[in-house]
Amino acid sequence: MIIYTTMPLEDVLQEENDTEVKYKDTSSGTVILQKDEEGRWFVQRLVSSNPADYLRSDYQPGEWWQSDD
């Protein structure tokens, strides 16, 4: 999917609920993270132009996000 817009990514991919969401850029796309009730981040969605990104286990929806921040 390619989206051509001048709007910020946060507005285009806006969530319907009030959960906290982060957008992490990768070399070929964006990983959308969501915070659960315990404060941990997990992968909610992957938006990428590289088909190989969809095969990566750390980008699969439901996986816990391991990061420094």
C-alpha positions, 0 to 999 in steps of 0.5 A: 500500500502506498499513501501519497499525502501531505498529512502526518503519518499519525493522522493518516493511521490514527487509532480509534481508541485512546491507547498510547501508540508509537511509530518506529521507522525502519529502513523500509517502512514503519512499525506501529507499537501499542502499549498494553495495560502493564506498560509494555510495548508490542507490535500492532502493525507493520507498514513496509514496502519490503516484503522481507520485513513481513517475514521478520519475527520481531516485526510480527503483530503481537510480538513484544518490542525490545528497545532502549526507550 
